[in-house]
Amino acid sequence: MITLVKGGKIVNEGCVFNGTLVIEDEKITRIIRGKNHPEVAADSVVDASGCYVLPGIIDDHVHFREPGLTAKADIASESRAAAAGGVTSYFDMPNTVPQTTSLEALSEKFALAARKSLVNYSFFFGATNDNAGLFPQLPASRIPGIKVFMGSSTGNMLVDRDAALERIFSSARLPLMAHCEDTGIINSNMAEARKAWGDDPQVELHALIRSEEACLVSTRKAVDLARRHGARLHVAHLSTAEELELFTPDDPLVTAEATVGHLYFTMLDHQRLGARIKVNPSIKSPVDQFMLRRALTDGRIAVVGTDHAPHLLEQKQGGCARAASGMPMVQFSLVTMLELVDQGVLPLQRLVELMCHRPARLFGVCQRGFLREGYQADLVIVRPDSPWTVTPDVIQSKCGWSPVEGHQYQWRVEQTYCNGTLVYCQGKVQEGSLGQEIKFCHDHDPHL
């Protein structure tokens, strides 16, 4: 089966050019530059005129909730949302039920995804205070790394013993992805807030309870551990300007992720959206947002992910203590970042670097993340100047709501291809195919 994607502008490896992709079965077999070229025999032709053709998005940070929390989300529903948003590969987090902290639980997740996931998948293994002895047994070619919760969040996977952290950082040979918040500082802040505001302080106080200091102290500790032990550290969901000072541009060993939520919202948006944007770490001030946006283009932010974390809407009611933390964004991450492109926050080529190329480099993803001959045909076609509004009927996530509901976007995901198969087309998810397990080569040079 040969498919041509022609007429669009291809965005890849820092370049934007008119061209045609030739897809044969699962792979890209030719990239032809220019508008005019010899005829190529094909079974189907996709007219991408007026559109941009990007590599499929790799989301390094999602919570698809399966197994054990499937009332709010599952692999099938959230992979459909991913396809609708142009996301062709995802790395799922370990705070499920059971937690992905044993080899058996990890194997069960792979088996579930092989039966259910519409797009490509892999899973982080979860560190605990006492499971570092399992690290040598982890299947390095199958997983992106090890998740370490250095702050208490959804799922109660806190690793809080210094001796355990030393073991983890000294023994891990895979990348460590860390959630960094100081639980002691948070607990003290919550106690003070409850004295003043009652048992469930209003959600507008969330950024003061899960504070900048709590993030900075924990992130500084993680970076120090990584540098002392030579560990590969990727700090998840940076939320403060102060934390950015701990990172240097294009460091191959110590890197940072920003999420779409922290880049798009500020703490002031709690007045409008309430707990719908309550996340851990909290969304901070406009100054923090401004500095995070600046870091997208100066090299200190390596990757943009979502921390896609669905909850049922009734679980999002209440304030700082009662409302669940987390929001669903995988379906809307690309169009939201394209809105920031229109605002001049970053160039389109840099968006592709942050959401496609760099996740592939950083985690050693095999043959994905780029539009290259011989690579898997994971790609998304997006159309500018095509306004549409987020309404409940377009939301694919099982939870059925979104913090961007009612928002009008100017960019539209037209089509998503995963391994050469059309999985989303003009508003409709295309059922009938399954994604593939992602393969990794962890000695891959992150600068390539």
N, C-alpha and C positions, 0 to 999 in steps of 0.2 A: 504494500500500500504506500503510494507516494503522494504526499501533500505539498503543495506550494503555498507559502504565505507571502504574498506580493503586494506592492503598492504602498507599504507603510514605511515609517522611519524607524530603523533599528537602533536601539540604545544599548550599548554594550562596551565594557572596558574603556570607558571615558570618551567614547565616540558616539555621534548621532549621524546616521547616514541612510540614504534611500537604498533599499535592497530587498532581496528575496531570500527566504529560507526554504531549503528543500529538506523535507522530512520524509525519511523512509522507515516505516514501521515505528520503532521507539526513538530513533536517533535523528539528529541533525546531520545530514550528509554533505550539504553544500551551503555556503553563504555567498550570494552573488551580489556584489556592490553595484549600485547604479540603477537607474530607472529602466534602461534599455539593455536587454541581454538576449542571447539565443533562446529559442523556445525549449522548454524542458517538458518531456512527457510526464504527465501526472494523472493520478486517479481523481484528485479533487484540487480545486484552487480556491484559496481564501483571499478575498479582496480586502486588504487592510488599508485602503486609501483613506487619508485623513486621520490615521491612527498612528500610535507608537507601539512598537513591538519590544517588550522587555523580557529578560529572563524571568521565570517563575519565582515568586517571592519565597524565601526561606525564613520562616518564623522560628527563631531559636528559643521561644519561651511561651508555651501554652499549657493550659490546664483543661484537658478534655474530659476529666471527671470519671473516666471509666478505668477500672471497676469500682463499684461500691457507692458512687454518688450520681447514678444515672438518672435520677429524677430531674436533675437540673441540666445535664448535658451527657452526651456519649460520643464515642469515636465516630459513629456514622453521621450524627447530626452536625458535629463541629467540623468534620472534614468537608461536609457539604458547604458549610459557611466559609471555610477556607477557600474552596474552589471558586465560590461566588466572588471572593475578594481578590483573586489572582494569586493566592498562596498555594504553591504546589508541593511544599515540604514543610514539616513541622517537627519540633522536638518537644515532647510532652514531659511534664514535671512529675515527681514521684509522690506527691502528697495526696494519694488516692486511698481507697479502702479495699484491700490492704495496701499499706505503703510499699513503694517499690524499693525496699531495703533488703531484699533477699534475691538470690538468683532465680528461685521459683516464681516469685512475683514478677520479676522482669520477663521471664519466659512467657508467662501468662498474658502480659500486655502485648508482646509481639504476636502471640497467637490470635488475640482479639483483633488487632489491627489488620492482620492478614486476611481476616474474614470481613472486615467492616469499613476500612478506611478508603475513601475515594481518592485521596492524594497520598504522597509519600510520607513516611513516618519513621521516627525513632524515639527513644525514651532515655531520659536521664536516670541514672541510678541514684538513690538517696543515701547520703551519709547519716549515720547516727553516732551517738557517743561511744558505741562499742562494736561497730561492724567494719572497721578499717582492715581487718584481717581478710575480708572478702575481696578487697581491691585487686589482688593479683589474679583472681579467677574471673574477673569481668571480661566479657567478650569485646575487646577493644575495637574490632572492625565493625561492630553493630551499634555502638552507642556513642553519643557526642561527648559524654563526660559524667561527672559526679556532681550532684546538687548538694550544697551545704547551706542549711538554714541557720545563719548566725544571728537570727532574730526570730522571735516567735511570731508565726503567722498562721494562715489557714492550714489545718492539718496537724498542728502540734508536733513538728519535727525538729524542734530546737536542739542544736548542738551547742551546749553552753559550758562544757568543761574544757579548761585550757589544755589539759593533758591530751584530751581527745582531739582538739584542733591541731595540736602539734603533730600527733600521729597522722592525721588526715593530710595535712599539708606536706609532711615529710615523706609520706609513702605513696601518694597518688601519682600515677604516671599518665593519667588522663587529665584533660582540662577540668578544673574545679569552677563551678558556677555558684556564686555566693549571694544569698539574700542577706544584706547587711543592715541591721538595726540593733541597737543596744536595748535588750529587754528590761534591764534594771532601770534605765533612764525612762523608758516608756511607762513602766509600772509606777514609778514615782510621780511622773506627770499626770497619769490617770488618777492616782490617789488624790492629788491636789485639785484636779478638775472636779472630782466627785464631791469633795468638800464644798466647793463653790456652786456647783451646778446640779448636784444630785447623781443618782446611780447611772444615768445614761446621758452624759453631756451632749449637747447639740452637735451635729456633725460638722458645723463650721469650725469647731475646736480641734478637729482631727489632726490638722497640721501642727498644732501646738503640743498635742499629746505625743504623737509619733513625730518627733521634732527633728529639726536640722541637726541638732547636737547628737541625737540618737543615731542618725545615719552616719555622721562624720566619724564618731568614735568607733563604730563598728567597721566601717570601710577602711579607716586607717589601720585598724588591727589586722584586717584581712590582707591588705597590701603589704604590711610589714611581715606577716607570716609567709606570704608568697615570695617576697624578695629574699628573706633569710633562707628559705628552703629550696629556692629555684623552681617553685611550682608554677604551673600555667593557671592563672586566675582570670576569670571573667566575672566582673561584678554586675549583678542584675539590676535593672531598673534604677539607675542613678536619678536622684531627685533634687539635689542641692548644688548650688554654685560652689560651695566650699569643697565638696567631694571632688569636683573636677580638678582641683589643684593637686590631687594625689596622682594624677595620670599624665603621662607624657605622650605626645602624638606618635601614633603608629608603633607603639611598644609591642613587640611580638609576644611577650609573656604576661603582661598585666594589662587587661583591657576592660572596657566599660560598655554596657548596654544602656540605651535610653529607650523608654517605651513611648508609643504613640500617645497614650493618655497623659503622661507627664509633659510631653511636648505641645499638646493641644489645649489642655485645660490648665487653670490655676485654681488655687484655694478659693478664690472669689466666686468661682462657678458653683460651689456648694450652695450658695444662696438661691441659685436658679434650678439646680439639678439634685440638690439634697444628697442622699447617700448613694445615688446611682453612680457617682464618681468617687465613692469611698474606696480607696485601695491602700495596700501596704507595700512599700512605704507611701505615706500620704503625698498627695499632690500639693505642691508648695506654692510659694509666692510668685507674682509676675516677674520679679527679678530672677528667681531661680529658673523659671521657664525661659526667660531671655538668654541666660547664660548657657543653658542646655542647648538651646537652638544654635547659639554661636558655635558650640563645641561640635556640632554636626559637620562643620566644614574645616575645623582646625586640627582634626585627627584625634582628639581626645575621646570622642565617642566613636567606637568601632562598629557598632551594630545597632539597628533599630528593630525591636521586637514589639510584641503586644502585651505580654503577660495576660493573655486572654483567659478570663476566669469567670465563667458564668455562674450565677446564682438565680434561683427563682425570685421573682419580684417581691414576694412577701418576705423573703429573707433579707431584702435590702431596706426594710423599713426600720426606723429608729435612728439613734444617734451613734456616738463614738463607741459605745460598749455593745449595743444590741445589733446594729445593722451589720450584715456580713460585708467583708472587704473583697473587692474584685469586680471587674466589669468585662463584658464580652466585646471584643474589638476586632477579631481576626477577619471578619467580613469587610470591615471598613478601614483597615489600616492603610492599604495602598492609596485609596482615594483621599484619605485624610492627609497623608504625606504629600500627595500631588497638589492638594490645596496649599500646603506650605511652599511648594515649588512656585505656584502662582503668586504667592505673597513675597517671593524673593528671599525666603529663608535659606534655601539651598538649591543648587542646580539639579536638573533631572538626572544628569549623569552621576551626581553624588548620591541621590536617592538610590539608584541601582547599585552603587558600591555598598551602601549601608545595609540594604535589604536583600541583596542577592550575592554579590561577589564576596564581600567580607565575611558573612557567615560561613560561606563555603570554604574560604581560605582558613579562617580561624579554627574551625573544627575538622578540617581535612575531609570535607565531603567529596566523595568520588563522583566525577563526571556530571555534576549539577552546579547551578548557580551562575553559569555563563552561557551565552549563545556561541558555541564553538562546534566546529565540525567534529563528529565522533562523540559528542556529548548527548545525554538524554534530552529529548525534545520537551522540556518543561518551559513553558512560555506563557505570557499574558499579553493580550492586545487591549490597549486602552485608548479611549477617544476623548479628546479635549472638547471644551465648548459644547457639552451635551448635558444640560442641566437635568437633574432628577432629585427627588426628595425621598428621604428614608421614611418609609411607612411600615406598619406592622407586617403587612403581607409580603414584604421583600426580605424580612429577617429570617435567616436560615437556622440560627442557633436555637436549640431546644428550649431555652429559657424564655424566648419570645419577646425580648425587649432589647433596647440599645440606648446608651447615653446620647447617641447622635440622632435619635428618632426626631423627625420633623426638620432636620437640617437639609438644606439644598446643596448638593455637590455639583461641581461643574465638569468633573471627569467621570467617565463611566467605564467600568470593566465590560468589554464587549465579549471576549472569549478567553477561556483558560484551557491550555493543553497540558496534560500530565503524561509523560512518557509517550508523546505523540498522539494521545487520545484526547478528543474534545470532552472536557468534563463540565464546562459551563459555557452557555451561549445565550447572549442577549436576554438575560433575566431568568433563564431556566437552567437548573442543574441537570446535567446529562447522566442518568444512572446507567448501570450495566458494566462498569469497569471498576477496577480497584487499583490503588496506588501500590508502590513498591517499598520494601524495606530499604532505607538509606544505608549505604556503605561508607566507611570512614577509613582514612589513612592518616593516623595521628602524628606521623613524622613529616607530614606535608609542611613545606615552608609557608608561613602565613603571609609572606610578602609577595608570593608568586601571583 
